[in-house]
Amino acid sequence: MSLKRMELKVEIENYYDYIREN
C-alpha cells in the first residue's frame, strides 16, 4: 500500500466523521 493511498484513506475517514456530527 502506498503512502498516498493511506493518506487518502485517513482523509475519507475524517470526512465521514465530520458528516456524521452534522
N, CA, C and O atoms as a MOPAC input file, in Angstrom:
PM7 MOZYME 1SCF
protein

 N      0.85700 1    -1.20300 1     0.00000 1
 C      0.00000 1     0.00000 1     0.00000 1
 C      0.88500 1     1.24300 1     0.00000 1
 O      1.86400 1     1.33100 1     0.74200 1
 N      0.52500 1     2.18200 1    -0.83400 1
 C      1.33000 1     3.39700 1    -0.93400 1
 C      0.96500 1     4.40800 1     0.14000 1
 O     -0.12900 1     4.36900 1     0.70400 1
 N      1.88500 1     5.30100 1     0.41200 1
 C      1.64900 1     6.34100 1     1.41700 1
 C      0.48500 1     7.23000 1     0.99000 1
 O     -0.35000 1     7.59300 1     1.81900 1
 N      0.41900 1     7.58300 1    -0.27900 1
 C     -0.68000 1     8.43000 1    -0.74800 1
 C     -2.02500 1     7.76300 1    -0.50400 1
 O     -2.98900 1     8.42800 1    -0.12700 1
 N     -2.09400 1     6.47300 1    -0.71300 1
 C     -3.36000 1     5.75600 1    -0.50300 1
 C     -3.73800 1     5.79300 1     0.97500 1
 O     -4.91100 1     5.96900 1     1.30600 1
 N     -2.77100 1     5.63300 1     1.85900 1
 C     -3.06900 1     5.68100 1     3.30100 1
 C     -3.53400 1     7.07100 1     3.69800 1
 O     -4.46000 1     7.20800 1     4.49600 1
 N     -2.90200 1     8.10600 1     3.14900 1
 C     -3.31700 1     9.47400 1     3.45900 1
 C     -4.73400 1     9.71500 1     2.96500 1
 O     -5.52700 1    10.36400 1     3.64600 1
 N     -5.05500 1     9.20300 1     1.80100 1
 C     -6.39900 1     9.37400 1     1.25800 1
 C     -7.42200 1     8.66800 1     2.14000 1
 O     -8.50800 1     9.19400 1     2.38300 1
 N     -7.07600 1     7.49000 1     2.61400 1
 C     -7.98500 1     6.74200 1     3.49100 1
 C     -8.27900 1     7.54300 1     4.76300 1
 O     -9.42700 1     7.61100 1     5.20100 1
 N     -7.26000 1     8.14000 1     5.34900 1
 C     -7.44700 1     8.93700 1     6.57200 1
 C     -8.32800 1    10.14400 1     6.27700 1
 O     -9.20600 1    10.47600 1     7.07400 1
 N     -8.10800 1    10.79900 1     5.15100 1
 C     -8.92000 1    11.96000 1     4.79700 1
 C    -10.38200 1    11.57400 1     4.64400 1
 O    -11.26800 1    12.30300 1     5.09100 1
 N    -10.63900 1    10.44000 1     4.01900 1
 C    -12.02500 1     9.97800 1     3.82400 1
 C    -12.66200 1     9.66200 1     5.17400 1
 O    -13.81400 1    10.02800 1     5.41000 1
 N    -11.93800 1     8.99200 1     6.05800 1
 C    -12.49500 1     8.67200 1     7.38100 1
 C    -12.80500 1     9.94800 1     8.15700 1
 O    -13.84700 1    10.03800 1     8.80600 1
 N    -11.92100 1    10.92600 1     8.09800 1
 C    -12.16700 1    12.19000 1     8.80500 1
 C    -13.37100 1    12.90000 1     8.19800 1
 O    -14.15800 1    13.51800 1     8.91600 1
 N    -13.51500 1    12.81500 1     6.88100 1
 C    -14.64000 1    13.45000 1     6.19900 1
 C    -15.95800 1    12.83000 1     6.64300 1
 O    -16.92200 1    13.54800 1     6.90800 1
 N    -16.00800 1    11.52100 1     6.72700 1
 C    -17.24300 1    10.85600 1     7.15700 1
 C    -17.54200 1    11.15500 1     8.62100 1
 O    -18.70500 1    11.30900 1     8.99500 1
 N    -16.51000 1    11.23900 1     9.45200 1
 C    -16.73600 1    11.59400 1    10.86500 1
 C    -17.32900 1    13.00300 1    10.94900 1
 O    -18.20700 1    13.26000 1    11.77200 1
 N    -16.85700 1    13.89900 1    10.11300 1
 C    -17.35600 1    15.27600 1    10.10500 1
 C    -18.82800 1    15.30800 1     9.68700 1
 O    -19.63000 1    16.02300 1    10.28700 1
 N    -19.17500 1    14.54800 1     8.67800 1
 C    -20.56900 1    14.49900 1     8.20900 1
 C    -21.47600 1    13.91900 1     9.29800 1
 O    -22.58100 1    14.41600 1     9.52000 1
 N    -21.01600 1    12.88800 1     9.96100 1
 C    -21.83400 1    12.20900 1    10.96300 1
 C    -22.17300 1    13.16100 1    12.12100 1
 O    -23.24200 1    13.04900 1    12.72200 1
 N    -21.27200 1    14.09000 1    12.43000 1
 C    -21.51700 1    15.00700 1    13.54500 1
 C    -22.53500 1    16.08000 1    13.18200 1
 O    -23.11500 1    16.69400 1    14.07700 1
 N    -22.76700 1    16.32100 1    11.90400 1
 C    -23.68600 1    17.38600 1    11.48900 1
 C    -25.01000 1    16.83200 1    10.99400 1
 O    -25.89300 1    17.59700 1    10.60700 1

